Amino acid sequence: MKWPETQAFLTKLLDMLHFLIPQYRKEGKSQVIIGIGCTGGKHRSVAISEYLGKMLGSSETEAVTVSHRDADRDRH
């Protein structure tokens, strides 16, 4: 999270999601699934997913669930 590129990425991604989520809702969609990946699946993607969950879930109108699919998977 300390890198300027990460901050720029998060700013742009949140801006896009704040635009898209109401559009999905307007179309009658009840959920949006957002997938974040990285090569290992245990550090960057986890940190970014947690951050997005915190930021998107801070609204009283949004229900957010964060799940880490590969957190327990062994890497060889």
C-alpha positions as CSV (number, residue, x, y, z in Angstrom):
1,M,0.0,0.0,0.0
2,K,3.0,2.3,0.4
3,W,3.7,2.5,-3.4
4,P,2.4,5.5,-5.3
5,E,1.3,3.2,-8.1
6,T,-0.8,1.2,-5.7
7,Q,-2.5,4.3,-4.4
8,A,-3.2,5.5,-8.0
9,F,-4.6,2.0,-8.9
10,L,-6.9,2.0,-5.9
11,T,-8.1,5.5,-6.6
12,K,-8.9,4.7,-10.2
13,L,-10.5,1.3,-9.3
14,L,-12.7,2.8,-6.6
15,D,-13.7,5.6,-8.9
16,M,-14.8,3.0,-11.5
17,L,-16.6,0.9,-9.0
18,H,-18.5,3.9,-7.6
19,F,-19.6,4.6,-11.1
20,L,-20.5,1.0,-12.1
21,I,-22.2,-0.3,-8.9
22,P,-25.2,2.1,-9.2
23,Q,-25.5,1.2,-12.9
24,Y,-25.7,-2.5,-12.0
25,R,-28.3,-1.7,-9.4
26,K,-30.3,0.3,-12.0
27,E,-30.3,-2.7,-14.2
28,G,-31.8,-4.8,-11.4
29,K,-28.6,-6.7,-10.5
30,S,-28.4,-7.7,-6.8
31,Q,-24.7,-8.4,-6.6
32,V,-21.4,-7.6,-8.2
33,I,-18.4,-10.0,-7.8
34,I,-15.0,-8.4,-8.0
35,G,-11.9,-10.6,-8.4
36,I,-8.5,-9.4,-7.5
37,G,-5.5,-11.6,-8.3
38,C,-1.7,-11.6,-8.0
39,T,0.9,-14.2,-8.6
40,G,1.0,-15.6,-5.1
41,G,-2.5,-14.9,-3.9
42,K,-1.4,-14.2,-0.3
43,H,-0.2,-10.7,-0.1
44,R,-1.0,-8.0,-2.7
45,S,-4.4,-9.4,-3.6
46,V,-5.4,-10.0,0.0
47,A,-4.4,-6.4,1.0
48,I,-6.2,-4.9,-1.9
49,S,-9.3,-7.0,-1.4
50,E,-9.5,-6.1,2.2
51,Y,-9.0,-2.4,1.4
52,L,-11.8,-2.5,-1.2
53,G,-14.1,-4.3,1.1
54,K,-13.5,-1.7,3.8
55,M,-14.0,1.2,1.4
56,L,-17.1,-0.2,-0.4
57,G,-18.6,-1.5,2.8
58,S,-18.3,1.8,4.6
59,S,-21.7,2.9,3.1
60,E,-24.8,1.9,5.1
61,T,-26.4,0.8,1.8
62,E,-23.8,-1.7,0.7
63,A,-23.4,-5.2,2.0
64,V,-19.9,-6.4,1.3
65,T,-18.4,-9.8,1.8
66,V,-14.6,-10.4,1.3
67,S,-13.5,-13.9,0.6
68,H,-9.9,-15.1,-0.1
69,R,-10.2,-18.1,-2.3
70,D,-6.5,-19.1,-2.3
71,A,-5.4,-18.0,1.1
72,D,-5.0,-21.6,2.4
73,R,-3.6,-23.1,-0.8
74,D,0.0,-24.2,-0.6
75,R,2.4,-22.8,-3.2
76,H,5.3,-24.8,-4.4
